[in-house]
Amino acid sequence: METNELPTILIVDDIDENILLIEVAVKKLNVNIIKANSGNEALAKIRNHELALALIDMEMPQMGGQELSMKIHSDVYA
């Protein structure tokens, strides 16, 4: 299976250690992982990807997880 055929998981957290812990947990699932430290960074990184799953910190500076989820949803279903 080629890399671009693997499911893609988005991990968003403003704390690097949290991203690392989640990455270690999901890496064995044979998936592509996109990591971001903010909502804006996540939006910029996922524009050309179809996500299978998004793991998003709800409390982040500037854009929290709920707002990010709504923006991702509106981009997908716009």
C-alpha positions as CSV (number, residue, x, y, z in Angstrom):
1,M,0.0,0.0,0.0
2,E,1.4,3.4,-1.0
3,T,1.8,6.2,1.6
4,N,-0.9,8.3,-0.1
5,E,-3.4,5.4,0.2
6,L,-3.0,5.1,4.0
7,P,-5.7,6.8,6.2
8,T,-4.6,10.2,7.5
9,I,-4.9,11.2,11.1
10,L,-4.6,14.8,12.2
11,I,-3.2,15.5,15.7
12,V,-3.5,19.1,17.0
13,D,-2.2,20.2,20.4
14,D,-0.3,23.2,21.6
15,I,1.8,21.0,23.8
16,D,4.5,19.0,21.9
17,E,4.6,16.2,24.5
18,N,0.9,15.5,24.1
19,I,1.4,15.2,20.3
20,L,4.3,12.8,20.8
21,L,2.2,10.6,23.2
22,I,-0.7,10.4,20.7
23,E,1.7,9.9,17.8
24,V,3.3,6.9,19.5
25,A,-0.1,5.4,20.3
26,V,-1.4,5.7,16.7
27,K,1.8,5.0,14.8
28,K,1.3,1.3,14.9
29,L,-2.0,1.7,13.0
30,N,-0.1,2.1,9.7
31,V,-1.5,5.6,9.0
32,N,-0.2,9.0,7.8
33,I,0.0,11.5,10.6
34,I,-0.3,15.2,10.3
35,K,0.8,17.2,13.3
36,A,0.1,20.8,14.2
37,N,0.5,23.0,17.3
38,S,-2.4,25.4,16.5
39,G,-5.7,25.6,14.7
40,N,-4.3,27.8,12.0
41,E,-1.3,25.5,11.4
42,A,-3.7,22.5,11.2
43,L,-5.9,24.3,8.6
44,A,-2.9,25.1,6.5
45,K,-1.6,21.6,6.6
46,I,-4.8,19.7,5.8
47,R,-6.0,21.6,2.8
48,N,-5.0,18.8,0.4
49,H,-5.7,15.8,2.6
50,E,-8.7,13.7,3.3
51,L,-8.8,13.0,7.0
52,A,-9.9,9.7,8.5
53,L,-9.7,11.0,12.1
54,A,-8.8,14.3,13.8
55,L,-7.6,14.3,17.4
56,I,-7.8,17.9,18.6
57,D,-7.0,19.6,21.9
58,M,-10.1,21.5,22.9
59,E,-8.3,24.3,24.8
60,M,-5.6,26.0,22.7
61,P,-4.6,29.7,22.4
62,Q,-6.2,31.7,19.5
63,M,-8.4,28.9,18.1
64,G,-9.8,26.1,20.3
65,G,-10.7,22.6,19.2
66,Q,-14.4,23.3,18.8
67,E,-13.7,26.3,16.4
68,L,-11.2,24.3,14.5
69,S,-13.6,21.3,14.2
70,M,-16.3,23.6,12.8
71,K,-13.8,25.2,10.3
72,I,-12.7,21.7,9.1
73,H,-16.3,20.6,8.8
74,S,-17.3,23.7,6.8
75,D,-14.3,23.3,4.5
76,V,-15.3,19.7,3.8
77,Y,-19.0,20.3,3.3
78,A,-18.8,23.8,1.7
